[in-house]
């Protein structure tokens, strides 16, 4: 599962994903994020007219046939095993795959004093991309078109298995084009755990438990628990995160 993530150096997105439309004047793309939560607007890389572009989309996929946007809060993740057949994800998997830039994600491990949060990153701390799906939905009340997305998850690797039985699919750089524009059969070959030896996990402070907190302090490595009890976990929305 992936219920929170980080994107702390968004200014490097243009170079990382070979984008042409990532203009310095678009300041909303350049805001560092240390505690991205479901239903918020995030940076997404789809292909439009054959080119990779940066868009802002709502995290929580709203299928085109949905009656209400609220369904997105329960569709922040899509299981790799069922995206080709499940009605909520099938159309997007066939024609609207995307990359979701990140440089870490949070998981929680239960212990005698509560749940200890961890940040999971690549070993070198560099930016990577989740495999994502995206959709367009028209609000029947306002006629507004809303673009939304979700993160694809798969079984865990050796590192992340101590936190959860699912992990987000991380797409290797050399596989970006395959995920974005390959056939569904080709894209399916990428739906597997990222190598555990290329990742690390470290404990962070309990401030990350509250989705309202979003500062650089959240990604600082901490001593595990330090003998202090955890603060209450208050995700937003409450039913769509891992804590």
ZALO-527465 format. One record per residue (C-alpha): residue in three letters; y negated, x negated, z. Coordinates in steps of 0.1 Angstrom, whole numbers, plus 2048, in hexadecimal, padded with zeros to 3 digits. Each point is the difference from the previous one (the first is absolute). Layout:
BEGIN
AlaYXZ ...
# end
This chain:
BEGIN
Unk800800800 Unk7DC7F67FC Unk7E7813815 Unk7E37E6804 Unk7F67E17EC Unk7E57E77FC Unk7EA7F37E3 Unk7EA7E680F Unk7F47ED7E1 Unk7FA81B7E6 Unk7E77EA7EC Unk81E7ED7F2 Unk81081F7F1 Unk7F07FB7DD Unk80F7DD7FC Unk821809810 Unk80781E7E9 Unk7ED7F47E1 Unk7E781D800 Unk7E38057E9 Unk7EF81E811 Unk7FC7F1823 Unk7DA7FD800 Unk7EE7F081D Unk7E981E801 Unk81E81680B Unk7FC7F7825 Unk81881A80C Unk81D7EB7F2 Unk7F47E1813 Unk80280E824 Unk81A7ED814 Unk819817811 Unk8147F681F Unk811822808 Unk8048167E1 Unk80E82280A Unk80E81E7ED Unk7E88187EE Unk7E67E57FD Unk7F37F47DE Unk8107DF7F6 Unk7FF7E87E3 Unk81B8077E6 Unk8087EE7DF Unk80E8177E5 Unk7FF7FA7DA Unk7E98167EB Unk7FE7FD7DB Unk8177E2802 Unk7EA7EC819 Unk8037FA825 Unk7E380F812 Unk7F5804824 Unk7FC82480E Unk7FA80F821 Unk81B81A809 Unk80A81581E Unk81E7F2812 Unk81981C802 Unk80D80D7DF Unk7F68237F6 Unk81780C7E3 Unk7EF8127E3 Unk81282080A Unk7F5800824 Unk7EE81E80E Unk7EE7EC81B Unk7F47DD805 Unk8107FF822 Unk8227F87F1 Unk7F37DD7FA Unk8017F7826 Unk8268037FF Unk8047ED7DF Unk7F17DE808 Unk8227F07F8 Unk81A8067E5 Unk8247F6805 Unk80B7E97E3 Unk8228117FE Unk7F28227F7 Unk7DF7FA7ED Unk8118067DF Unk80D82280A Unk7EA80F81C Unk7E78197F2 Unk7E37F1814 Unk8047DE7F0 Unk8148037E0 Unk7E38057E8 Unk7EC7E4810 Unk81D7E87FF Unk8058077DB Unk7DC7FB7F6 Unk7E87F881C Unk80B7E1813 Unk7E67EA810 Unk7FB7E1815 Unk7F0803823 Unk7F07DF80B Unk8067F5824 Unk8047E1815 Unk81380E81D Unk80F81F80F Unk80780B824 Unk821808810 Unk808809824 Unk81D7F4816 Unk80B81381F Unk8027ED820 Unk801807826 Unk7DA803801 Unk7FC8157E1 Unk7FC7F87DC Unk7F47DE7F6 Unk7ED7FF7DE Unk8077E47E7 Unk7EF7F67E1 Unk8177F77E3 Unk7F27E97E5 Unk80C7E77E6 Unk8067DD80F Unk7E07F37F0 Unk7EB81E809 Unk7F78077DC Unk7F98227F0 Unk81E8137F1 Unk8068227F1 Unk81481E80C Unk8128147E5 Unk7ED8217FF Unk8008227EE Unk7E08147F8 Unk7F78237F6 Unk7E38167F6 Unk7FC822811 Unk7E681B7F9 Unk7F281281F Unk8048257F7 Unk7E2809816 Unk7E67E67F4 Unk80F7F57DE Unk7FD7DC80C Unk8197E77F3 Unk80F7EA81C Unk8147E17F9 Unk8197F781B Unk81C7E7805 Unk81E7F6815 Unk8147E0808 Unk8247FD7F6 Unk8187F581B Unk8237F17FF Unk81A7F3818 Unk7F57E4817 Unk8057DB7FE Unk80C7EA81E Unk7DC7FC80D Unk7F48247FF Unk82181080B Unk7F77F9825 Unk7E38197FC Unk80C81C7E9 Unk81C8097E8 Unk7E78017E3 Unk7E67E87F2 Unk7E68027E4 Unk80A7F37DE Unk7EC7E17F9 Unk7FD7F87DA Unk8017DB7F7 Unk7E37F47EA Unk8177FA7E2 Unk80C824802 Unk7DE812800 Unk80280A7DB Unk82480C804 Unk7F681781D Unk7E180C7EF Unk80B8057DC Unk8257FB7FE Unk81A81B7FB Unk80C81381F Unk8217ED7FD Unk7EE7DF7FF Unk7E980981E Unk81E80B814 Unk80E7DD800 Unk7E17F6816 Unk80881881C Unk80F7E8818 Unk7F67EE820 Unk7E97E27FD Unk8107DF80B Unk7FF7FD826 Unk7FB7DA7FF Unk7DF8057ED Unk7F181681B Unk7F67FE825 Unk7F981881C Unk7EA7F981E Unk7F481681D Unk7DD80E801 Unk7EC81281A Unk805825809 Unk7DD8087F2 Unk8118067DE Unk81181E80F Unk7E08147FC Unk7F98067DB Unk7DA802808 Unk8017DA808 Unk7F97EB7E1 Unk7F47DD807 Unk80B7DC7FB Unk80C7FE824 Unk81D8167F7 Unk8127E67EB Unk7FD7E481A Unk8227F480D Unk807809824 Unk8197F681A Unk81A81B800 Unk7F381A819 Unk7F37E6819 Unk81081581B Unk7E781C7FA Unk8098247F8 Unk7F980D7DD Unk7E38177FA Unk8098237F4 Unk8078017DA Unk7E88187EF Unk8067FF7DB Unk7ED8157E7 Unk8108167F5 Unk81980081C Unk81E8097EB Unk7FD7E67E5 Unk8027DE810 Unk81B7EB810 Unk7F27FD823 
# end
